[in-house]
Amino acid sequence: MENMEKKCLIGCCGISCGLCPRFQSKSKSRCLGCGPDGHCSYCSIFRCCVMKRDYETCADCNEFPCDKFDAWFDNDSFVTHQKCLPNIKKIKKIGIEEFLKEQSERQELLELMLEKYNPGRSMSFYCLASSLMSVESLKKALKQIEDVRENKPKSFKTFIQELAEREKISLKLRK
């Protein structure tokens, strides 16, 4: 996988760019992910990791987690930060290539959900579900919806919510 593809799937801080509503958007303001082109230069974590130290992710840094992450993990923006720390730890453990294979599967599932079951107002919900829920639960919901005949988008959203509750996951951004 090439560097630009990597940076489109995972931010240096551990954010899952490919699972973000701004990345999935079709609008002019679509974000292309955290890349080496410097468009994220406003971010202190990006400036430190990519621009100053020339790392792919903070997993490459011996100082991680540093003070730049104080309160970063505890609050969300338009995308969840809940998986940033676990993502960076997983990258340290299994390497970026293996981690990105997992993220790619999540992104494929998200894009399928958005294509088939998003009536136009559920993108953030499905992005959050794809970030936080297990891949098995996402696949289970996709399998479960096959038997539904009417109002598939509403039923699918209900399936996702029920499975998230079983996993004790809240599908709301933390402010």
Backbone bond lengths (Angstrom), bond angles and torsions (degrees), N, CA, C in turn:
res aa  C-N    CA-C-N  psi(-1)  N-CA   C-N-CA  omega(-1)  CA-C   N-CA-C  phi
1 M - - - 1.452 - - 1.522 108.08 -
2 E 1.325 116.44 133.22 1.448 120.86 -177.53 1.520 111.70 -76.96
3 N 1.325 116.09 158.54 1.460 122.33 -176.92 1.526 112.61 -56.27
4 M 1.338 118.12 -44.31 1.464 120.03 -178.99 1.525 111.01 -62.96
5 E 1.343 116.69 -38.75 1.463 119.55 177.58 1.522 110.20 -63.98
6 K 1.320 117.06 -40.94 1.461 121.14 178.47 1.512 110.26 -59.04
7 K 1.311 116.49 -48.42 1.444 120.84 -175.93 1.521 111.79 -68.43
8 C 1.308 116.96 -18.53 1.458 118.83 176.27 1.521 110.88 -82.44
9 L 1.285 118.43 -16.26 1.461 121.69 -178.58 1.515 113.49 -101.17
10 I 1.326 117.33 -29.00 1.465 119.69 -176.89 1.527 109.37 -143.76
11 G 1.335 115.22 131.32 1.453 119.88 175.69 1.513 109.96 -80.12
12 C 1.312 117.31 159.81 1.462 120.73 -178.85 1.525 111.52 -59.68
13 C 1.337 117.34 -25.29 1.466 122.53 -179.08 1.526 112.81 -84.76
14 G 1.330 117.19 -7.17 1.456 120.79 -178.47 1.515 113.53 103.85
15 I 1.336 118.08 -4.18 1.466 120.28 176.30 1.521 108.75 -63.28
16 S 1.306 115.51 138.34 1.466 121.36 177.25 1.530 108.72 -85.82
17 C 1.324 116.14 88.47 1.469 121.18 -176.51 1.529 111.60 -58.16
18 G 1.309 117.91 -40.87 1.462 121.10 -178.90 1.511 113.71 -66.53
19 L 1.337 117.46 -13.39 1.460 122.25 -179.83 1.530 111.38 -107.63
20 C 1.298 116.69 15.42 1.471 122.71 -177.27 1.523 110.19 -95.46
21 P 1.336 117.74 139.65 1.468 119.97 178.41 1.530 113.16 -61.40
22 R 1.316 118.39 -31.05 1.470 120.04 179.07 1.524 110.80 -72.92
23 F 1.330 117.84 -29.80 1.460 121.60 175.84 1.531 110.04 -73.60
24 Q 1.327 116.28 -39.40 1.465 121.80 -178.09 1.532 112.88 -78.37
25 S 1.309 117.40 -13.69 1.462 122.24 -177.47 1.533 111.73 -62.49
26 K 1.312 115.50 151.29 1.467 121.21 175.73 1.529 110.77 -102.93
27 S 1.329 117.62 3.56 1.462 121.59 -175.77 1.529 111.83 -79.36
28 K 1.321 115.94 171.75 1.464 121.90 178.70 1.527 111.64 -63.63
29 S 1.335 117.19 -26.77 1.468 121.07 -178.44 1.522 112.55 -86.93
30 R 1.330 117.00 13.73 1.468 121.39 -179.90 1.528 110.26 -54.98
31 C 1.316 115.67 134.09 1.460 122.42 176.05 1.523 107.80 -89.02
32 L 1.314 116.76 139.64 1.459 121.19 179.80 1.518 112.63 -96.42
33 G 1.313 116.63 8.81 1.460 120.62 -179.12 1.516 110.35 93.35
34 C 1.305 115.27 171.25 1.468 120.56 -179.67 1.525 108.51 -80.26
35 G 1.300 116.40 108.70 1.453 120.30 -176.69 1.509 112.95 -122.64
36 P 1.310 116.36 168.90 1.462 121.57 -177.93 1.526 113.65 -73.88
37 D 1.336 118.08 1.81 1.459 120.32 -179.59 1.527 112.76 -76.44
38 G 1.318 117.10 -5.87 1.461 121.05 175.28 1.508 115.17 85.81
39 H 1.336 118.65 5.82 1.465 119.18 -179.86 1.521 111.90 -68.22
40 C 1.302 118.12 -11.84 1.473 122.49 176.61 1.524 111.00 -101.27
41 S 1.316 117.42 19.20 1.464 121.01 -174.24 1.526 113.62 -63.59
42 Y 1.343 117.93 -12.27 1.470 121.14 175.40 1.528 111.25 -71.87
43 C 1.328 117.65 -20.75 1.470 123.20 -175.17 1.528 110.35 -85.18
44 S 1.327 116.61 123.99 1.471 120.33 -178.54 1.529 111.91 -65.14
45 I 1.316 117.27 -32.41 1.468 120.49 178.50 1.522 109.33 -68.86
46 F 1.308 118.06 -45.26 1.460 122.65 177.91 1.536 110.84 -61.26
47 R 1.343 116.47 -45.71 1.468 120.23 -179.85 1.523 110.55 -58.52
48 C 1.327 116.37 -44.28 1.462 120.58 -178.39 1.527 111.37 -69.00
49 C 1.316 116.35 -51.66 1.466 121.88 -173.18 1.528 112.55 -70.64
50 V 1.306 116.64 -55.14 1.467 121.34 -171.67 1.527 111.93 -88.21
51 M 1.322 116.60 -50.93 1.456 119.47 -173.16 1.534 113.28 -76.98
52 K 1.325 116.43 -41.43 1.467 119.78 -176.76 1.535 112.19 -84.89
53 R 1.336 116.35 -45.76 1.466 119.84 -172.57 1.530 114.18 -101.84
54 D 1.329 116.33 -10.23 1.460 122.21 179.00 1.541 112.53 61.03
55 Y 1.340 116.33 38.16 1.459 122.21 175.55 1.522 109.47 -94.31
56 E 1.323 116.07 157.07 1.464 120.02 172.66 1.523 110.66 -77.45
57 T 1.334 115.47 -46.09 1.463 121.26 178.41 1.524 109.14 -140.77
58 C 1.304 115.52 168.58 1.463 120.61 177.46 1.534 111.71 -66.72
59 A 1.317 117.60 -12.77 1.470 120.71 175.98 1.526 110.64 -62.81
60 D 1.323 117.64 -23.08 1.468 122.23 179.53 1.523 112.61 -79.12
61 C 1.325 117.17 -10.79 1.462 121.97 -173.00 1.532 111.42 -96.25
62 N 1.325 115.81 131.46 1.474 120.93 177.95 1.525 112.43 -71.92
63 E 1.326 117.62 -15.93 1.461 121.83 -178.61 1.527 112.84 -91.53
64 F 1.314 118.02 -0.63 1.464 121.08 -178.07 1.517 110.60 -73.39
65 P 1.330 119.14 139.08 1.459 128.11 -8.74 1.520 110.46 -81.50
66 C 1.309 115.90 133.35 1.457 121.21 -179.39 1.532 110.11 -99.91
67 D 1.329 116.12 -177.07 1.470 120.08 -176.69 1.527 113.26 -66.83
68 K 1.314 118.64 -14.71 1.463 120.45 176.02 1.530 110.94 -63.93
69 F 1.321 116.03 -20.43 1.457 121.02 -178.37 1.535 112.69 -95.02
70 D 1.319 117.86 0.01 1.465 119.61 176.51 1.522 109.03 -54.33
71 A 1.285 116.90 122.02 1.468 125.47 -179.92 1.532 113.60 69.59
72 W 1.319 119.23 -6.83 1.477 122.30 178.59 1.519 111.01 -60.60
73 F 1.316 116.89 -44.41 1.459 121.21 -175.71 1.522 112.90 -75.11
74 D 1.326 117.61 -18.17 1.466 121.61 -172.84 1.522 114.93 -88.67
75 N 1.323 118.01 -15.00 1.460 121.87 -177.71 1.525 109.74 -131.49
76 D 1.318 115.35 151.70 1.456 120.90 179.16 1.521 110.00 -107.09
77 S 1.307 115.27 160.69 1.466 120.69 169.96 1.528 105.33 -107.37
78 F 1.303 118.98 -128.74 1.469 121.34 174.59 1.520 110.56 -80.44
79 V 1.318 116.42 -6.24 1.460 124.32 177.29 1.530 107.32 -131.78
80 T 1.323 116.69 150.14 1.464 119.26 -178.45 1.528 112.05 -71.86
81 H 1.321 115.21 144.59 1.465 122.28 173.69 1.531 110.19 -104.33
82 Q 1.333 116.87 0.06 1.469 121.30 -174.79 1.523 112.99 -60.03
83 K 1.318 117.48 -30.22 1.462 119.92 -176.55 1.528 113.44 -97.56
84 C 1.336 117.66 -0.32 1.471 120.06 -177.39 1.531 112.02 -58.85
85 L 1.309 117.31 -54.99 1.469 120.45 -179.22 1.531 111.42 -61.84
86 P 1.347 119.61 -50.35 1.465 118.61 177.12 1.542 112.56 -59.98
87 N 1.326 117.07 -35.28 1.466 119.48 178.89 1.523 111.37 -65.01
88 I 1.330 117.41 -46.17 1.471 120.65 179.41 1.534 110.08 -63.24
89 K 1.326 116.98 -42.13 1.469 119.91 178.05 1.527 111.01 -62.41
90 K 1.319 116.43 -39.73 1.464 120.15 179.43 1.525 110.80 -67.54
91 I 1.334 116.92 -39.37 1.469 120.13 176.63 1.523 109.95 -61.18
92 K 1.336 116.88 -42.53 1.476 120.35 177.52 1.533 110.50 -59.14
93 K 1.334 115.98 -38.99 1.464 121.50 -174.95 1.534 112.91 -77.40
94 I 1.348 117.31 -48.10 1.475 119.23 -172.16 1.529 113.69 -109.11
95 G 1.320 117.46 -8.67 1.459 121.10 -180.00 1.527 111.40 91.57
96 I 1.311 114.20 157.44 1.456 120.79 -174.71 1.527 112.41 -66.12
97 E 1.322 117.88 -38.61 1.473 120.53 -176.85 1.532 111.23 -62.88
98 E 1.323 117.63 -48.08 1.474 120.81 179.42 1.522 111.00 -65.90
99 F 1.323 115.93 -41.31 1.455 119.41 179.04 1.527 110.32 -60.86
100 L 1.315 116.81 -42.92 1.459 120.37 -178.21 1.522 112.54 -67.46
101 K 1.308 118.07 -27.55 1.470 120.30 173.82 1.530 109.56 -62.63
102 E 1.332 116.21 -44.02 1.465 120.97 177.65 1.525 110.79 -63.36
103 Q 1.323 116.93 -44.07 1.461 120.91 -179.74 1.529 110.58 -64.45
104 S 1.294 116.37 -37.40 1.462 120.88 179.07 1.529 110.56 -62.83
105 E 1.332 117.11 -39.93 1.464 120.60 176.77 1.525 110.70 -63.91
106 R 1.319 117.13 -42.84 1.463 121.06 177.42 1.534 110.38 -61.63
107 Q 1.318 116.75 -42.62 1.456 120.51 -179.49 1.532 110.76 -64.65
108 E 1.320 117.68 -40.48 1.468 120.92 177.48 1.528 110.88 -61.85
109 L 1.335 116.94 -42.69 1.462 120.81 177.96 1.528 110.62 -63.97
110 L 1.326 116.87 -43.01 1.461 120.78 178.11 1.524 110.71 -60.09
111 E 1.303 116.49 -47.15 1.463 119.41 -177.41 1.524 111.48 -64.45
112 L 1.312 117.35 -33.20 1.463 121.43 174.95 1.534 110.16 -66.50
113 M 1.328 116.38 -44.94 1.469 120.48 178.59 1.523 110.88 -61.09
114 L 1.320 116.96 -43.83 1.464 120.47 -179.34 1.525 111.26 -65.87
115 E 1.295 116.85 -39.73 1.459 120.98 -179.11 1.526 112.23 -66.43
116 K 1.330 116.25 -42.63 1.464 119.84 -172.40 1.531 114.84 -95.51
117 Y 1.342 118.31 -30.67 1.462 119.92 -167.64 1.525 114.91 -128.03
118 N 1.311 117.63 14.80 1.458 120.38 178.45 1.524 109.33 -104.81
119 P 1.330 117.24 106.12 1.461 119.50 179.56 1.532 112.39 -75.14
120 G 1.322 116.75 3.19 1.457 119.96 177.06 1.511 115.52 121.28
121 R 1.309 117.42 -11.85 1.469 119.17 -177.29 1.523 113.30 -128.07
122 S 1.307 116.99 16.78 1.466 119.72 -174.71 1.526 113.56 -118.26
123 M 1.319 117.99 10.48 1.459 119.86 -176.04 1.530 112.09 -58.05
124 S 1.315 117.97 -49.90 1.470 120.44 -179.04 1.524 111.43 -60.76
125 F 1.322 116.24 -39.66 1.470 121.46 178.35 1.528 110.49 -60.19
126 Y 1.327 117.13 -48.71 1.468 120.48 -178.75 1.524 112.13 -70.01
127 C 1.328 116.98 -33.86 1.466 120.03 175.51 1.523 110.50 -63.32
128 L 1.314 116.10 -44.21 1.460 121.06 178.75 1.530 110.59 -64.15
129 A 1.323 116.99 -44.95 1.467 120.86 178.06 1.528 110.88 -59.65
130 S 1.323 117.12 -42.78 1.465 121.29 -178.86 1.521 111.93 -66.58
131 S 1.318 116.64 -30.07 1.461 121.22 178.42 1.525 112.61 -76.64
132 L 1.336 116.21 -41.28 1.466 120.17 -168.58 1.522 115.46 -98.67
133 M 1.318 117.01 -30.74 1.474 119.56 -174.83 1.527 111.63 -84.16
134 S 1.316 115.39 161.34 1.459 119.52 176.70 1.526 109.53 -70.34
135 V 1.310 115.84 150.07 1.464 121.20 176.92 1.525 109.65 -59.72
136 E 1.326 116.66 -36.15 1.463 121.00 -179.98 1.528 110.97 -61.46
137 S 1.319 117.41 -42.91 1.471 120.60 178.76 1.524 111.50 -65.68
138 L 1.320 116.87 -40.40 1.470 120.03 177.98 1.525 110.49 -61.65
139 K 1.323 115.77 -43.88 1.473 120.41 178.51 1.528 110.73 -65.81
140 K 1.318 116.35 -38.19 1.469 120.93 178.88 1.524 110.39 -61.35
141 A 1.327 117.48 -44.64 1.468 121.29 178.87 1.531 110.49 -62.79
142 L 1.316 116.97 -40.97 1.464 120.51 179.08 1.530 111.24 -65.45
143 K 1.301 116.74 -35.78 1.472 120.95 177.36 1.524 109.95 -70.78
144 Q 1.327 116.49 -42.99 1.465 123.16 -177.64 1.530 111.74 -62.08
145 I 1.314 117.94 -35.39 1.467 121.40 -175.81 1.529 112.09 -72.95
146 E 1.309 117.09 -19.03 1.466 120.44 -179.57 1.526 112.17 -57.68
147 D 1.343 117.70 -32.58 1.462 122.00 -177.24 1.532 113.43 -84.57
148 V 1.321 117.31 -8.83 1.466 120.99 -178.85 1.524 109.31 -82.40
149 R 1.328 116.14 135.12 1.471 121.10 -177.13 1.525 113.13 -98.24
150 E 1.345 117.56 -37.13 1.460 121.00 -174.32 1.524 111.48 -120.68
151 N 1.322 115.08 150.55 1.458 123.81 176.33 1.534 112.62 47.79
152 K 1.314 114.83 53.39 1.465 120.19 -177.92 1.528 113.89 -58.17
153 P 1.344 119.69 -42.19 1.475 117.99 179.94 1.533 113.08 -58.09
154 K 1.313 117.57 -44.90 1.463 120.74 -179.84 1.530 110.57 -66.59
155 S 1.325 117.30 -44.62 1.465 121.01 179.07 1.523 111.13 -62.81
156 F 1.319 116.45 -40.91 1.467 119.54 -178.67 1.529 110.81 -64.62
157 K 1.315 116.02 -43.10 1.464 119.65 178.52 1.529 110.47 -61.32
158 T 1.324 117.18 -38.24 1.465 121.94 176.43 1.525 110.95 -64.13
159 F 1.336 116.87 -44.05 1.472 120.54 177.85 1.528 110.67 -58.31
160 I 1.330 115.88 -46.52 1.463 120.66 -179.56 1.529 110.13 -60.62
161 Q 1.319 116.74 -46.31 1.471 120.81 -178.93 1.526 110.87 -61.31
162 E 1.322 117.64 -44.00 1.474 121.40 179.43 1.523 111.55 -62.94
163 L 1.324 116.94 -43.17 1.467 120.37 179.15 1.527 111.09 -66.82
164 A 1.320 117.42 -37.63 1.466 121.17 177.10 1.532 110.23 -63.13
165 E 1.316 116.50 -42.88 1.464 120.15 178.67 1.526 111.01 -61.74
166 R 1.330 117.42 -38.86 1.474 120.49 176.80 1.526 111.30 -62.92
167 E 1.331 116.27 -33.35 1.472 120.96 178.21 1.532 111.56 -85.52
168 K 1.351 115.99 0.98 1.469 122.13 -177.92 1.534 111.42 60.40
169 I 1.331 114.34 44.39 1.461 121.74 -179.88 1.524 108.76 -114.79
170 S 1.309 115.59 130.82 1.456 121.27 174.79 1.532 108.34 -92.91
171 L 1.323 115.85 126.57 1.460 120.23 -179.55 1.532 110.46 -96.73
172 K 1.318 114.62 51.60 1.459 122.77 175.61 1.530 107.60 -133.34
173 L 1.328 116.04 140.71 1.450 120.20 176.47 1.527 109.73 -69.57
174 R 1.326 116.68 145.39 1.459 122.31 179.73 1.525 108.88 -94.40
175 K 1.303 115.85 122.88 1.476 120.73 -179.71 1.501 111.27 -109.11
